Each structure stands twice: as C-alpha cells, then as structure tokens.
Amino acid sequence: LRNDVLALQLDGRNITGAQLLAYPQTREAGASPVVLFDADPLRYFAARSGWATTTGGDELFLQPEAGVRKAVLAEGAAEVSARFVATTAGGLQLRRTYTLARGGYALKVRDELVNSGAAPWSGMVYRQLLRNPPPAKGGFTNPEAFSLSGAAWYSPEEKYEKRKYPDFVDDGPLDQQVTGAWVALSQHYFLAGWIPQKDQAALYSLGVDGVVHRVEARGPQITLAPGQRFSSEATLWLGPKLSDQLAATAPGLDLALDYGMFTVLSKPIHWLLTQLHKVTDNWGWAIVLLVVLIKLALYPLSAAQYKSMAKMRKFQPRMQQLKERYGDDQQKYQAAMME
C-alpha cells in the first residue's frame, strides 16, 4: 500500500514494512528512504491488529480482497485503499480496509464484522506495536541520547505518560482502561502510534516477549448475535513528528514532541521556528532569523544592562583611587565605595 510519502508492506494482520519516502537516510542523491518498520529480527519493528475469539475457534485469517497485491495512489487521487477479507466456518465475516490519504502519515484501519451464522460470536480486537529496541545512544552532543526511546501513551484523565524500554518490566505493569486515548512507540524524529476509535474503550498494556517489546490496546470486547453487525475504526500514525499533523490526528498526540521540563519555552520557540521555515524553506536561515527575533525581543533588557555597565565604567577611576587609599581595609573600602 503506497501513497506519495509512505510505502507499506502488510498482510492484513501485520504491517511489517514502512518506508518514509520523503526522508532519505543521507543527503546523497538517490539515497534510500528511512525505514521505520522492518522485518529483520535485529531491527524488528511492526504493527499488528487482529480479532481474538472468546467462543473458541481460530483467529480470523485475512487475505487480500480479489487477490489484489498492490495498491498505489493514482495521479490526482485523494486517497488509496487496500482491502482484506476473512470468513470463518461458522459464518462470521470480517472485512478490513486500510486507507492512506495523499501526503498523510495517518493510516486508517476500518474493521466491519457480520455474523451470518446461526450462533452468537464473541471476541475482541487488539492493536499492537512490536519492537526489538535499538541500541541505546550515548554522547553529550547526540540528540538521540536525550530523546525518548520507548513507549508513550495518553489518556484524557492522566494526560501524557512515557516509559523507556529498559523500564518496561521494572516499573510494573500498565493495565489502564481508557477511552479516547492513544499508545505509541517513540524515537528521536519518528513515531508509530495506535489511536483506537475515540468512543470505544481499550485496555492499554506493556510487555516484553524475549527481546521484543510490546505496547497494546485491547478491546472493545463484543458479542454478535446471528445477523448482527459491528464496526471498529483506528488510526495508525507512521511517520515524522510533525506537530500540526499530530495535533490534528488525535488529542495530545503532539505531546510526543517531548520537550521535557522546558516545554513552556521550547514549544513556542519550536512553533516560531517552524513558521520561519515556511517562509525561508531553509532551516539554516530560519535559525538565523529566530536568533535575530529573540535578540530584538530581549533588546530592552540588554539595553538596560549595557547602560548599567556604562555607568559603572564611569566609577572605575574613583574606585581605583579608593582601593589605593584604603589598601587592605575592606570595611573602610566598602563604606567609601557605597558613599
């Protein structure tokens, strides 16, 4: 499944490949794009979503609808979709549609279930992010050493929370039932996050299976009587931490740009830098203009400091005379200087 900025590999249940086409790995011409999801065991990073039955039977196995193997955004089209279907022997049908909008990193996943059988069916949806964590970065000048490498999640009640990979087990389980939230795995520049349907509750959890670390949103659990239908939607963000797009995708998702204790200062400065980049289309000149604007904003304070320093310079000859007169008698020197 491919639009103009994302190229994905998926089999219905798993998304095992994600290339960010607008972000080359190096500045050389023809450089390969950044790979966010990777099936290689050493760099394993994937998303998974399926339906687990609670009434017995195998998990629903999705296959491409009508045998379609490739879905590419057509010229002039606003979006592109890939569809999968699964049917059980008992008559339950699941139809899943993945949709990518032009220029978008938010993958829409819509599941539609129909119970055409003679018996009720019960089950729940689960949505996971799985990763073999990258090696820890070090170095005072390496920004990746200071950024979050681990899980982040948000709920309307507790707001933004996070946990680094080494703390997945040590900090205890995360069993949080929430509605209108999201859960993600974060790295310095990029983010992968599940955003379940905002009116459907899910149980959020963290876990470790061998070397693979897992974040999961599980639920809702449903029971379909014969003839009943049910649908569930979710969004999977796969891409760079673009503040405006993250904020438009889900409440609090822009908090994944973790500024730490300096958020009050850093967030408006980052916003201003982004606006200057829109004008200059060059980060170097944007930074130069940002420095100039900050200097102008602080000019009244700087001017007052310069005036104070200039006044102090007028007193330097007199203070030197006092120093020569009173020598080592600090008490008389201080009194004369104050006078």
Rosetta blueprint (number, residue, H / E / L):
1 L L
2 R E
3 N L
4 D L
5 V L
6 L E
7 A E
8 L E
9 Q E
10 L E
11 D L
12 G L
13 R L
14 N E
15 I E
16 T E
17 G E
18 A E
19 Q E
20 L E
21 L E
22 A E
23 Y E
24 P E
25 Q L
26 T L
27 R L
28 E L
29 A L
30 G L
31 A L
32 S L
33 P E
34 V E
35 V E
36 L E
37 F E
38 D E
39 A L
40 D L
41 P H
42 L H
43 R H
44 Y L
45 F E
46 A E
47 A E
48 R E
49 S E
50 G E
51 W E
52 A E
53 T E
54 T L
55 T L
56 G L
57 G L
58 D L
59 E L
60 L L
61 F L
62 L L
63 Q E
64 P E
65 E H
66 A H
67 G H
68 V L
69 R L
70 K L
71 A L
72 V E
73 L L
74 A L
75 E L
76 G L
77 A L
78 A L
79 E E
80 V E
81 S E
82 A E
83 R E
84 F E
85 V E
86 A E
87 T E
88 T L
89 A L
90 G L
91 G L
92 L E
93 Q E
94 L E
95 R E
96 R E
97 T E
98 Y E
99 T E
100 L E
101 A E
102 R L
103 G L
104 G L
105 Y L
106 A E
107 L E
108 K E
109 V E
110 R E
111 D E
112 E E
113 L E
114 V E
115 N E
116 S L
117 G L
118 A L
119 A L
120 P L
121 W E
122 S E
123 G E
124 M E
125 V E
126 Y E
127 R E
128 Q E
129 L E
130 L E
131 R E
132 N L
133 P L
134 P L
135 P L
136 A L
137 K L
138 G L
139 G L
140 F L
141 T L
142 N L
143 P H
144 E H
145 A H
146 F L
147 S L
148 L L
149 S L
150 G E
151 A E
152 A E
153 W E
154 Y E
155 S E
156 P L
157 E L
158 E L
159 K E
160 Y E
161 E E
162 K E
163 R E
164 K E
165 Y L
166 P L
167 D H
168 F H
169 V H
170 D H
171 D L
172 G L
173 P L
174 L L
175 D L
176 Q E
177 Q E
178 V E
179 T L
180 G L
181 A L
182 W E
183 V E
184 A E
185 L E
186 S E
187 Q L
188 H L
189 Y L
190 F E
191 L E
192 A E
193 G E
194 W E
195 I E
196 P E
197 Q L
198 K L
199 D L
200 Q L
201 A L
202 A E
203 L E
204 Y E
205 S E
206 L E
207 G E
208 V E
209 D E
210 G L
211 V L
212 V E
213 H E
214 R E
215 V E
216 E E
217 A E
218 R E
219 G E
220 P E
221 Q E
222 I E
223 T E
224 L E
225 A L
226 P L
227 G L
228 Q L
229 R E
230 F E
231 S E
232 S E
233 E E
234 A E
235 T E
236 L E
237 W E
238 L E
239 G E
240 P E
241 K L
242 L L
243 S H
244 D H
245 Q H
246 L H
247 A H
248 A H
249 T H
250 A L
251 P L
252 G L
253 L H
254 D H
255 L H
256 A H
257 L L
258 D L
259 Y L
260 G H
261 M H
262 F H
263 T H
264 V H
265 L H
266 S H
267 K H
268 P H
269 I H
270 H H
271 W H
272 L H
273 L H
274 T H
275 Q H
276 L H
277 H H
278 K H
279 V H
280 T H
281 D L
282 N L
283 W H
284 G H
285 W H
286 A H
287 I H
288 V H
289 L H
290 L H
291 V H
292 V H
293 L H
294 I H
295 K H
296 L H
297 A H
298 L L
299 Y H
300 P H
301 L H
302 S H
303 A H
304 A H
305 Q H
306 Y H
307 K H
308 S H
309 M H
310 A H
311 K H
312 M H
313 R H
314 K H
315 F H
316 Q H
317 P H
318 R H
319 M H
320 Q H
321 Q H
322 L H
323 K H
324 E H
325 R H
326 Y H
327 G L
328 D L
329 D L
330 Q H
331 Q H
332 K H
333 Y H
334 Q H
335 A H
336 A H
337 M H
338 M H
339 E L
